[in-house]
Amino acid sequence: MFINSFGFLFFFLPVVVLLYWLIPRGYARLTFLIVASCVFYGLWDWRYIPLLLVTTLTDWAAGWALVRSKGPRRRKLLLTAAVAVNIGLLAYFKYRGFFFGSMDGLFKLMGMGEPLPRLRVLLPVGVSFYTFAAISYAVDVYRGMIPPAKSVIHYLAWATLFPYLLAGPIIRYGHVGEQLEHAQQRFRLSLIGTGLFFLVMGLAKKMLVADMMAPYVNDLFARHGHLGLLSGWGAALGYTLQLYFDFSGYSDMAVGVAFMIGLRFPQNFDSPYKAVNPSDFWRRWHMSLSSWLRDYLFIPLGGSRGTTFMTVRNLLITFLLAGLWHGPAWTFVFWGLLWGVFQAVHVVARKKGFTPSWVWLNRLLTFLAATLAWVFFRATSMRSALDVLAAMFGLKGVSGGGTLAPVLAGFIIGGLVWVNFLPNTWEIKPQPKLRYALVLGLLLGASLLALSKPSPFLYFQF
């Protein structure tokens, strides 16, 4: 079930919200939330519910064991074991094929042996998100940043929370744990009103912008070998905007659904294409992932402490692993490495005093860097990515064999204006006034008309 489907919007969500508020506060309400979330996840593939529970409950058990353990050596062993279980399961289900495929390629180059045996394993939806969330719980308890969950019910209510389970954002226990444990709030219409605002805004981004651009962008990338200067930039800019409206749309919808059950999720996008440098970009783009990488990878590696060389090393490692987190493909690995290089160049340039003083130029350079990187993120192979880049740099002529559809050109121009000059969803303060209701009603109506064939959000694949 997609959250941008009639089944979710007109049956699952209204029924869950209604029953959630009718059920008395406390364990009964949270138990219902767990069951509803498992049903939602099970509608994708019920066979992976045990994997979800094993992954998350490993860290719940580790949290309680960490609190009861006094010796630092034992606590480190417990944390290491919990993280190893999570990473091991993630590696098996997500990266097994990538590893064996890469090994086969290496052996073939060396002229050695037969292909390694393959086992097709279906990737569990949302596994990257709930695995990172589970790891954050064990690490935060170990560090003493949060107390362990009051009970397994409170823990599972967070770990299986259906608004973010499939495609993020990465919600840590510290974000909503206290809300779940001390939830004494009663039903208020303002919760539904705010929730509807975020839900409709996110749905409109997805259905009226991202999905409208998708066929044209897909067509250009499919013809990567025949693009020219204009169509090459059309492919890159089109995907740059499509991905933003798609994923920020999902994040808005998740925030909206959470509001409807009395929970406040953290912001996941803060106008990233207004960023003035690569570091600023990652403080604004997919904020839950970038903060996770900072807190659980970059800082433990040493962060920006020490020499410039050490900072650059830590940035490259962090973003290389960030690329691999997104998918088992060399295009994602290179995308992550490229962002590591962008970050490293900015660190060195800033220390040497070489960064431009003009804000507009910094924004333009950052946006162009993001656009170039997204080409590798979208491409199905390194060859297709290099074809698009060659077209963008004019190596295949102005027109090539591909044309830029006027519809896509219009969306690109409008999208660039939107992301550069208009406020993001969090900067708009909805009010119970007629003009807000009319605008939201029109957006909802138009989005529902486009729901005849709902498509998955792009981040579902991660």
SULHUKA-V485890 format. One line per field, one symbol per residue. phi: phi as a letter, one per 40 degrees, with the letter a starting at -180 (. if undefined). burial: b if it has 9 or more other C-alpha atoms within 8 Angstrom, else e. A space follows every 10 residues. Layout:
phi = ???
burial = ???
This chain:
phi = .ccbbccccb bdcccccccd cccdchcccc cccccccccd ccccaccccd cdcccccdcc cccccccccb cccccccccc cccccccccc cccbbccccc cccccccccc gbfcdccbbc bccccgcccc cccccccccc cdcgcbccdd accccccccb dccbccagcc cccccbdccc cbcbcccbcc ccccccdccc ccccdcccbd cccdcccccc ccbdcbcbdc cccccccccd cdcccccccc ccccccccdc bgbbcccbbb fccccbadcc dccbcfcccc cccccbbccd chfccgccdc ccdccccccc ccccdcicac ccccdccccc cdccccdccc ccgccccccc cccccccccc cccccccccc accccccccc cccgcbgcbf bbbccdccdc cccccccdcc bcccdcccbc bcbccccccc cccccccccc cdbcbccccc cc
burial = eeebbeebbe bbbbebbeeb beeebeebbb bbbbebbbeb bbeeeeebbe ebeebbbbbb ebbbbbbeee eeebbeebbe ebbebbbebb bebbbbbbeb eeebeebbee eeeeeeeeee eeeebbbbbb bbbbbbbbbb bbeeeeebbe eebbbbbbbb bbbbbbbbbb bbbebbbbeb eebeeeeeee bbbbbbbbbb bbbbbbbbbb bebbebbeeb bebbeebbbb bbbbbbbbbb bbbbbbbbbb bbbbbbbbbb bbbebeebbb bbbbbbbbeb bbbbbbbbbb bbbbbbbbbe ebbbeeebeb bbebbbbbbb bbbbbebbee bbbbbbbbbb bbbbebbbbb eeeeeeeeee ebbbbbbebb bbbbbbbebe bbebbebbbb bbebbbbebb ebbbeeebbe bbeebbbebb eebbeeeeee eeeeebbeeb eebbebbeeb beebeebeeb eb
